[in-house]
Amino acid sequence: MKLPVLATRAFALLLLSVLPSLTFAADGERAVTYSDTVRVTASKVRSRLADLATTVNLVTPLQLRLSASTQTQDALASIPGAHVLDLNGSGTGGAVEARGFAAQGTTSAMLVLVDDIPLNDFEAGRVDWNAIAPAQVHRIEYLRGPSSFLYGSATMAGLVNIVTHARGAGVAQWAQVSGGSFGGGDAALGASWSGDRAQGSMSASVRKQDGWRDNAASRFSTGYASGRVSLDGAWDLRGRVLAHAGDQRQPGALTQSEWDADATQTTTPDDDRVDHTIDGAAELTGRLSPSLELTALAGGQVRRVDAYETVLFSPLSRESRMRSTRGEARLHWMPSEAHGLDVLVGGEWKRGNLQSAYFDPSSGAQASAADVNRTSGGVFSLLRLPLGSGFSANGGARVDWIRSNVDDPTNGDPRGADDDLRSFSPTAALAWSKPGHGQVWVSYAGAFKAPEIEQLYDSRPYYFDFGSGPIGPFSISNHALRPQQDDHWEAGARARVGGTWLEGATYWARVRDEIGFDYGTFSHANIARSRHLGVEAQWSVPPVNGFSGSLSGAWTKATFDGGDNDGNQINSVPERMLFARLSYEHRSKGSLTFELQHVGRQWADEANEHPVPDYTIANFALTQAVGAVELFGSVRNLTDETYATLGYVVLEPVYFPASGRAFTAGVRMRIGD
C-alpha cells in the first residue's frame, strides 16, 4: 500500500490547526528543547544553547518516551537532514548520515559519543548504534555543523552525544521489558543514586531480534556504569565504563528482480559478525581559580571482532583485535562579571593497534594478515568574546597529526614506513542573541576526515571471476590516501514564535580530496571534489494542553564537482526529507503519537541512472500509565510500505529492503526520583 506525500502536508495542516489553542508554558525537562538556557554537554565547554553559533537539536526524554522509535538511531529521524539507514531489514543494521556526507554505512563522517565515550570504531570509523539500548538513553544532543576544530576527524556530518540516565536526588530504579514482531524482545534495568559527595548510575540491557529477512537474527547485551566523586570543594573525579557484546547476522543486498520476488530472502546466508567491546574513561575536573577550570581525561578500548563476510562473491572468515588508549587535557577560562572572555585550550593524544587475519572458511588456511599501529594527536583553542548589545564572536583552530604503519606477519619483511597525515581546522562565527527570544548566526568551519585504517591497510584478498577462472588476489586499500578536507559555511537562526520555536539554517560546503572508490584501479582513492548546499528547518511545539509536536525538513543538494559525473547528485544522498510528529497526552495518564517520514530523490549510482524509490512511512505509538507502571506500544511502517533506505551499484543495482509492518509492546516502571 502506497502512502502519498500529500499525507505529510495534511499532517502539517493538522499541526497548524491545534496551535491557536496553545499557550506557551515552560515545563521543566519537557521544554528543554525550546529553552535557550539549556546547557549542551557535547561542546566540551558545556555551553548554553544561546551561546552556540551552530545548529543544535536535542531529542528530549519526553520525545524519546512518546515516540515510535525502537532502535537508538531511529530517534534521529526527526532531526532535519539526518538520513537513517537500515542495512539488514530489521533496524539493527542502522547507520546515520547527513548533509551529503555518505559512505553507505562502511564508515562514518559523524562522530558519536556516549557520555563523551566515542562509539566510532578504531578500524573503520563505523558506528555501532546497538552499543547502547534505547531504554538506557536519557536524551540525545546533535550538533549538526562540523566540529573538527574541537574534536578532530570525522565530524563533517555533525556530532552526536548520547546522554544516559542522569543521577537524581536520592535513590532511583527503573526497568523495562518489551516484545514484538519478528522475534523481537528486550529487557533493561538500571539504578542511580546521589549523596552529598558521590553520585552514580548503572544499567544493563539484553535484546534479541530474529529478523524480518532471512539470516537477520541479532543478539545484543550492554552494561554501562558511571559515577562521580567530589574529592574536595574544588575537584571532581568522574568514571564511566561501557561493555557491549553483539552477534549480528548479515542478510546482504538484493537485486531488483530478487527484491520483487521475495524481499525477505538473503543473498549471504552465512554472513555473521560477533563483536565484544569494553570502553572506559576517567575524568578529573577542578577549579584552579574561580575562573579557571582544568580537565584531564584518560581512557581506553579493547575490541574483538570475529566475522564471516562475503564481498564480491568471495567468502572469508575474519579475526580482528583492537586496542586503543586516549588522553586529553584542557584549560577553560570562564567569563566572570568583570571579564566576559571565554577561552578553551587543550590537546589530546590517541594510540592504537589493530591485528587482523583472514581465513579461507572451506580449508581454514590463512589468506592474509596485517598488524597496524596508529598514533594521533591534536591541539586546539576556542574563544568567545561578547561584543555588546547581544553580539558575540567565536574563533578557534585545531591542528591534527596522524602517524600509522603496517606489518604483514605472514612474511619476513620489516614493518612498513610511517605514513604521516596533517590537517588544520579553523573556525570563526558571529552571533546575535536575545535571551528568551532567539539567536541569529553566521559561521565558517574547516573540517577533515582522515582515511580509516581499513581504507589504508585492508589486507583482505579480493578476486573476480567472470566465468573463465578467478582473477586476483588484489587489495582495495591505498596507504597513500590523504585526509578529506571541507570548507563549511553556515547561516542560521532560532526564534520563539508565539508559543513555539522555529529553527532554520542554510549551509554551503566545498569538499576536496574526497575519499571514494576508483573503479579504474579498483581501490580507494582521493578521486573527487564535491559541493554541498542545503536548507534545514524545524518547527517545534512544546507540550501545552496535552499537545506537542514537530515538523522538520531538509533539502540537500550534494553534487560531484568535476569528472564524468560533474553536477550529479551524490549516490545514496536523498535530496529531500520530511518528518512530522504529533503527540497528545490525555488526562487518563496516557498518550497517542503519530509520525510521518518521507525520503525522496535518492540515487543508487553516481551517474544518476538508477533511482532508489521514494518512500513515505507512518508510525504510531501509545502509552498508558496503570498505577506504578506504564504500558507502551508502537507500530512502525503502519501501512506496510515496501521500500529501501539504500541502494548501490556493483555489476547491477542492488538494494537493502527495509522492514515491513512491525509491532512492539512492553511495560516500564520507575521507582524514586
Disulfide bonds with the S-S distance in Angstrom:
none
